[in-house]
Amino acid sequence: MKITSIPLLLVSLVGTVSAQNQNDNCLDLETSCLTTEGTSCRFIPQLKADKCGLQTVTVEATWCNNTGKHQRITTESTLKLSGGAISSINNGNQKVLPVPSGVLSRGECDEESWTFQINNCKQSFNYEVNVKTADSQCRGFFFTRQMKTLCKSGGEVTCTLPNGTRCEDYDGPSLKTISEPGCDPIACIDQSPESCKQDLNYGFTARNRVGQPLDFDLSSPQVANSKVAWKIVQPNDVNFGNLPGNSDRTWYFKKEDVNICRVIPSASLNVRGNIIDTQNNNKKDPDYQFCFNFVNQKVRKFDNGVKLPFCSDIGPVGELPNTSNSNSASASASTASARSGKGKGKGESKSKGKGKGGPTTPPTTPPPVPCPAVIPGSPSEVKPRGNDEL
């Protein structure tokens, strides 16, 4: 609906388009978004699953031509709707609605309203009004995000080795394979047991991206905490005191003597609480629901659950190779005969120079070499404890 002779409307330039890309005297654009109850869409709360659903809202826009000449509004002008509250009911896509096209005379205004539904189970939606003219340098544009989400709280868990390597970048100890002919190959850790024991440094950061304070829940079973190897690492009332609006809090914990040749212990951060309304006697803000965020650094095992031995504990103390078992008896008999002087009697002297006669001396077979195996009583045979069993 076109309107004439109304006062200038404020220019709203929010989003990706900067003022330098527009004429100083171009389209003036004003927008609003309201619920059916007349509440601003900016204050629509994201609701819990048992209370959420589809909600009807209306976006209105008015744009005025104050360029001093006629402007042709092109068919490329649109209202674009995006974000979780839109895409969840639009097959995962943004929603595009047309803006009326046609010639807009000098001093003339036009307006349009669009009514649609959002899914208030999801976090926020964006609307973007883009009124384009035949003059590529002239348009009216407005972009904004609507709704209050459940909670803009979050966290981060970091883990580093003493040399500064991030735990997620550590690929485990150096391995090699010991292999002998006729023996099964043995995979082993190619470093000393002492070098495996290292201190790991964990960092925990809780974030509050709402302008109001976050009050953490410290009562069981919904507990805000930080853990390493499933154990709370710091008192909750120290790290999880009220977190001011738009702020972070970081603390650190050192896990000592971790056998990093076996595993990197897990760590986690639980952020749970409520947004506090400082304008209403510090009560829970009804526009926000219960806040929850969980960050997990998972256990990393480097030997697929099989506890490999150390290469330094491998020695030739195992069983005889299967391929040499058949020769063992003959080898032992031959060695015993040679040591007693037998085998050099009449049969041997009669056959000398005649090409026939008594038995010949059997060839001497060296004793078999045992296969490599873990040396009894070595560190590799010690039953793992503590971190090794994580």
C-alpha positions as CSV (number, residue, x, y, z in Angstrom):
1,M,0.0,0.0,0.0
2,K,1.6,3.3,-1.1
3,I,1.4,6.3,1.1
4,T,2.1,10.0,0.3
5,S,3.1,13.1,2.3
6,I,4.3,11.4,5.5
7,P,7.4,12.6,7.5
8,L,10.7,11.1,6.9
9,L,11.3,7.8,8.5
10,L,14.6,6.9,10.2
11,V,17.1,5.1,8.0
12,S,18.0,1.7,9.5
13,L,21.2,0.2,8.3
14,V,21.9,-3.0,10.2
15,G,23.7,-6.0,8.8
16,T,26.2,-6.6,6.1
17,V,25.6,-3.5,4.0
18,S,27.6,-0.4,5.0
19,A,26.6,3.2,4.6
20,Q,29.3,3.9,2.0
21,N,27.6,1.6,-0.4
22,Q,24.4,3.6,-0.5
23,N,23.4,7.1,-1.7
24,D,23.1,9.7,1.0
25,N,19.5,10.4,-0.2
26,C,18.1,6.9,-0.7
27,L,15.1,4.9,0.6
28,D,14.2,5.3,4.2
29,L,13.1,2.0,5.8
30,E,11.5,1.2,9.1
31,T,10.4,-2.2,10.3
32,S,8.7,-4.0,13.3
33,C,8.0,-7.5,14.4
34,L,5.1,-8.3,16.8
35,T,3.4,-11.3,18.2
36,T,-0.4,-11.7,18.0
37,E,-0.5,-10.3,21.6
38,G,1.4,-7.2,20.4
39,T,4.7,-8.1,22.1
40,S,8.0,-7.4,20.3
41,C,9.4,-10.5,18.7
42,R,12.7,-9.7,20.3
43,F,11.3,-10.8,23.7
44,I,9.7,-14.1,22.5
45,P,11.3,-16.7,24.8
46,Q,12.5,-20.0,23.5
47,L,10.3,-22.5,25.4
48,K,10.9,-25.9,26.9
49,A,9.8,-29.0,24.9
50,D,6.7,-29.5,27.0
51,K,5.5,-26.0,26.4
52,C,6.9,-25.0,23.0
53,G,5.3,-25.1,19.5
54,L,4.3,-23.0,16.6
55,Q,3.7,-19.3,17.2
56,T,2.3,-16.6,14.8
57,V,4.1,-13.3,14.3
58,T,3.9,-10.4,11.9
59,V,6.7,-8.3,10.3
60,E,5.7,-4.9,9.0
61,A,7.9,-2.6,6.9
62,T,7.5,0.9,5.5
63,W,9.9,2.5,3.0
64,C,9.9,6.0,1.6
65,N,11.5,7.5,-1.5
66,N,13.2,10.8,-0.6
67,T,15.8,10.7,-3.4
68,G,14.2,13.6,-5.3
69,K,13.3,11.4,-8.3
70,H,11.2,8.4,-9.1
71,Q,12.6,5.0,-8.2
72,R,11.5,1.7,-9.6
73,I,11.3,-1.0,-7.0
74,T,12.5,-4.3,-8.6
75,T,11.1,-7.8,-8.2
76,E,14.4,-8.8,-6.5
77,S,13.2,-7.1,-3.4
78,T,12.5,-9.6,-0.6
79,L,11.8,-10.4,3.0
80,K,14.2,-13.2,4.0
81,L,13.5,-15.3,7.2
82,S,16.2,-17.6,8.6
83,G,17.4,-19.3,11.8
84,G,16.4,-22.3,13.7
85,A,12.8,-21.1,14.5
86,I,12.2,-20.8,10.8
87,S,14.2,-23.6,9.1
88,S,12.8,-26.2,11.5
89,I,9.4,-25.8,9.9
90,N,10.6,-25.0,6.4
91,N,12.4,-28.2,5.4
92,G,15.7,-26.9,6.8
93,N,15.7,-23.8,4.5
94,Q,15.2,-20.1,4.9
95,K,11.9,-18.6,3.9
96,V,11.7,-15.9,1.2
97,L,8.7,-13.6,0.7
98,P,8.2,-10.9,-2.0
99,V,8.2,-7.2,-1.5
100,P,5.8,-5.2,-3.7
101,S,7.5,-3.9,-6.9
102,G,6.7,-1.0,-9.1
103,V,7.5,2.7,-9.4
104,L,7.8,4.7,-6.2
105,S,7.3,8.4,-6.9
106,R,9.2,11.2,-5.2
107,G,8.1,11.6,-1.6
108,E,6.0,8.5,-1.8
109,C,6.1,5.6,0.6
110,D,5.0,2.0,0.4
111,E,4.4,-0.6,3.1
112,E,3.8,-4.3,3.5
113,S,3.1,-6.8,6.3
114,W,3.9,-10.5,6.3
115,T,2.3,-13.0,8.8
116,F,4.0,-16.3,9.3
117,Q,4.8,-18.9,12.0
118,I,7.9,-19.6,14.0
119,N,8.9,-22.7,16.1
120,N,9.6,-21.3,19.6
121,C,11.1,-24.7,20.5
122,K,14.2,-23.5,18.6
123,Q,16.7,-20.8,19.1
124,S,15.9,-17.4,17.5
125,F,15.1,-16.3,13.9
126,N,16.4,-13.5,11.7
127,Y,14.5,-11.3,9.4
128,E,16.0,-9.2,6.6
129,V,14.1,-6.6,4.5
130,N,15.9,-5.7,1.3
131,V,14.1,-3.2,-0.9
132,K,16.1,-2.9,-4.2
133,T,15.7,-0.3,-6.9
134,A,16.8,-0.1,-10.5
135,D,19.6,2.1,-9.3
136,S,22.0,-0.5,-7.9
137,Q,23.5,2.0,-5.5
138,C,20.1,2.8,-3.9
139,R,18.1,0.5,-1.6
140,G,16.6,0.1,1.8
141,F,17.9,-2.6,4.0
142,F,17.3,-3.9,7.6
143,F,18.5,-7.0,9.4
144,T,17.9,-8.2,12.9
145,R,17.7,-11.3,15.2
146,Q,14.6,-12.0,17.2
147,M,13.7,-14.1,20.3
148,K,15.4,-14.8,23.6
149,T,17.1,-18.2,23.6
150,L,17.1,-20.6,26.5
151,C,20.5,-19.5,27.6
152,K,23.5,-18.1,25.9
153,S,25.8,-19.9,28.3
154,G,28.6,-22.2,27.3
155,G,32.0,-23.4,28.2
156,E,35.3,-24.8,27.0
157,V,37.7,-27.5,28.2
158,T,41.4,-27.5,27.3
159,C,44.1,-30.1,27.9
160,T,47.8,-29.8,27.2
161,L,50.9,-31.8,27.8
162,P,54.0,-30.3,29.5
163,N,55.6,-29.5,26.1
164,G,52.5,-27.5,25.1
165,T,51.0,-30.1,22.8
166,R,47.2,-30.2,22.9
167,C,45.8,-33.5,24.2
168,E,43.6,-33.8,21.1
169,D,46.7,-33.4,18.9
170,Y,48.7,-36.1,20.8
171,D,48.8,-39.4,18.9
172,G,50.1,-41.5,21.6
173,P,53.6,-43.0,22.3
174,S,56.1,-44.1,19.7
175,L,55.5,-47.7,18.7
176,K,57.6,-50.3,16.9
177,T,57.3,-54.0,16.0
178,I,59.9,-56.6,17.0
179,S,59.9,-59.5,14.5
180,E,62.0,-62.7,14.3
181,P,61.8,-65.5,11.7
182,G,59.4,-68.2,12.9
183,C,58.1,-66.0,15.7
184,D,54.9,-63.9,16.1
185,P,55.6,-60.2,15.8
186,I,55.4,-58.1,19.0
187,A,54.2,-54.5,19.0
188,C,55.7,-52.4,21.8
189,I,56.1,-48.9,23.2
190,D,59.4,-47.5,22.0
191,Q,60.2,-45.3,25.0
192,S,60.9,-45.7,28.7
193,P,58.2,-46.2,31.3
194,E,59.5,-43.1,33.2
195,S,58.9,-40.9,30.2
196,C,55.2,-41.9,30.0
197,K,54.4,-40.4,33.4
198,Q,53.6,-36.7,32.8
199,D,51.5,-33.9,34.3
200,L,48.5,-32.8,32.2
201,N,47.2,-29.3,32.5
202,Y,43.5,-28.8,32.2
203,G,41.7,-25.5,31.8
204,F,38.0,-24.8,32.3
205,T,36.1,-21.7,31.0
206,A,32.4,-20.9,31.8
207,R,30.8,-18.2,29.6
208,N,27.7,-16.1,30.0
209,R,26.7,-14.3,26.8
210,V,23.5,-12.7,28.3
211,G,23.7,-9.2,29.7
212,Q,22.2,-10.4,33.0
213,P,24.0,-12.5,35.7
214,L,24.0,-16.3,35.5
215,D,23.1,-18.1,38.8
216,F,24.6,-21.6,38.8
217,D,22.7,-24.6,40.2
218,L,24.8,-26.4,42.7
219,S,22.2,-28.7,44.2
220,S,22.0,-32.3,43.4
221,P,21.2,-33.9,41.0
222,Q,21.4,-30.9,38.6
223,V,25.0,-29.8,39.5
224,A,27.3,-27.4,37.8
225,N,30.8,-28.8,38.0
226,S,34.1,-29.5,36.3
227,K,35.7,-32.9,36.4
228,V,38.8,-34.8,35.4
229,A,38.7,-38.6,35.3
230,W,35.1,-38.4,36.6
231,K,36.2,-36.6,39.8
232,I,35.3,-33.0,40.7
233,V,38.5,-31.0,40.5
234,Q,37.6,-27.8,42.4
235,P,34.9,-26.8,44.9
236,N,31.8,-25.7,43.1
237,D,31.1,-22.7,45.2
238,V,34.5,-21.2,44.1
239,N,34.2,-21.6,40.4
240,F,30.4,-21.4,40.1
241,G,29.6,-18.3,42.0
242,N,27.2,-15.9,40.1
243,L,28.7,-15.1,36.7
244,P,28.2,-11.5,35.7
245,G,26.6,-10.7,32.3
246,N,28.7,-10.9,29.2
247,S,31.7,-12.4,31.0
248,D,33.9,-15.5,31.3
249,R,35.5,-17.3,34.2
250,T,38.5,-19.6,33.8
251,W,40.2,-22.0,36.3
252,Y,43.0,-24.6,35.9
253,F,43.8,-28.0,37.3
254,K,46.9,-30.2,37.0
255,K,46.5,-34.0,36.8
256,E,49.8,-35.4,38.0
257,D,51.7,-38.5,36.9
258,V,49.3,-39.5,34.1
259,N,50.5,-42.5,32.1
260,I,50.1,-40.8,28.7
261,C,51.3,-44.0,26.9
262,R,48.1,-45.6,28.0
263,V,45.4,-43.0,28.0
264,I,44.5,-39.3,28.3
265,P,41.8,-39.1,31.1
266,S,38.5,-37.6,30.3
267,A,37.4,-34.1,31.4
268,S,34.1,-32.3,31.4
269,L,32.4,-29.1,32.3
270,N,28.7,-28.8,33.3
271,V,27.2,-25.4,33.1
272,R,23.7,-25.3,34.7
273,G,21.7,-22.4,36.1
274,N,19.3,-19.5,35.6
275,I,19.4,-16.0,34.3
276,I,18.8,-13.4,37.1
277,D,16.6,-10.4,36.6
278,T,18.5,-7.6,38.5
279,Q,15.5,-5.3,37.9
280,N,13.1,-7.6,39.7
281,N,14.7,-8.4,43.1
282,N,17.2,-10.7,41.5
283,K,14.5,-13.3,40.7
284,K,14.8,-15.8,37.9
285,D,14.1,-14.0,34.6
286,P,10.9,-15.5,33.2
287,D,12.0,-14.7,29.7
288,Y,14.7,-17.3,30.0
289,Q,14.4,-20.9,30.8
290,F,16.9,-23.2,32.7
291,C,20.4,-22.9,31.2
292,F,22.4,-26.0,30.3
293,N,25.6,-26.7,28.5
294,F,27.9,-29.7,28.6
295,V,31.4,-29.8,27.3
296,N,33.3,-33.1,27.2
297,Q,36.9,-34.0,26.4
298,K,36.7,-37.8,25.9
299,V,39.1,-40.5,27.1
300,R,41.7,-41.2,24.5
301,K,43.3,-44.7,24.4
302,F,46.3,-45.2,22.2
303,D,46.5,-49.0,22.0
304,N,42.9,-50.1,21.2
305,G,42.4,-51.3,24.7
306,V,45.4,-53.7,24.6
307,K,48.1,-52.7,27.0
308,L,51.3,-52.9,25.0
309,P,54.6,-53.8,26.6
310,F,57.6,-51.6,26.5
311,C,60.2,-52.5,23.9
312,S,62.9,-52.4,26.6
313,D,61.1,-55.2,28.4
314,I,61.3,-57.6,25.4
315,G,63.9,-60.3,25.6
316,P,64.7,-63.8,24.1
317,V,63.0,-65.6,27.0
318,G,59.9,-67.1,25.4
319,E,59.0,-70.5,24.0
320,L,61.0,-72.1,21.2
321,P,59.8,-71.4,17.7
322,N,57.4,-74.0,16.3
323,T,59.6,-74.5,13.2
324,S,62.6,-75.7,15.3
325,N,60.8,-78.1,17.7
326,S,61.2,-81.1,15.3
327,N,65.0,-80.6,15.3
328,S,65.4,-80.3,19.0
329,A,65.7,-84.0,19.9
330,S,68.1,-84.8,17.1
331,A,70.2,-81.8,17.9
332,S,70.4,-82.8,21.6
333,A,71.3,-86.4,20.8
334,S,74.0,-85.3,18.3
335,T,75.6,-83.0,20.8
336,A,75.6,-85.6,23.6
337,S,77.2,-88.2,21.2
338,A,79.9,-85.9,20.2
339,R,80.8,-85.0,23.8
340,S,81.1,-88.7,24.8
341,G,83.3,-89.7,21.9
342,K,80.8,-92.1,20.4
343,G,80.1,-92.1,16.8
344,K,83.7,-92.5,15.8
345,G,84.0,-96.3,16.3
346,K,84.4,-99.2,13.9
347,G,81.7,-98.1,11.5
348,E,83.6,-94.9,10.8
349,S,87.1,-96.5,10.4
350,K,85.8,-99.3,8.0
351,S,84.1,-96.8,5.8
352,K,87.2,-94.7,5.3
353,G,88.2,-94.6,1.7
354,K,85.7,-97.2,0.6
355,G,82.6,-95.1,0.1
356,K,80.5,-97.5,2.1
357,G,80.4,-99.2,5.4
358,G,79.3,-98.0,8.9
359,P,77.1,-95.0,9.7
360,T,78.3,-91.4,9.1
361,T,78.3,-88.7,11.7
362,P,75.0,-86.6,11.5
363,P,75.4,-82.9,10.8
364,T,75.5,-80.7,14.0
365,T,72.4,-78.5,14.4
366,P,72.8,-75.4,16.5
367,P,70.4,-75.0,19.5
368,P,67.3,-73.0,18.6
369,V,67.0,-69.4,19.6
370,P,63.9,-68.6,21.8
371,C,61.2,-66.2,20.4
372,P,61.2,-62.6,21.8
373,A,58.8,-62.2,24.8
374,V,58.2,-60.0,27.8
375,I,60.8,-60.5,30.5
376,P,59.2,-61.8,33.7
377,G,59.0,-59.2,36.4
378,S,59.6,-56.3,34.1
379,P,57.4,-53.0,34.2
380,S,55.3,-54.3,31.4
381,E,54.2,-57.2,33.5
382,V,53.2,-55.0,36.5
383,K,49.4,-54.8,36.8
384,P,48.4,-51.3,35.8
385,R,46.8,-49.0,38.4
386,G,45.2,-45.6,38.7
387,N,45.2,-43.8,35.3
388,D,46.2,-46.9,33.4
389,E,42.8,-48.4,34.1
390,L,40.7,-45.4,32.9
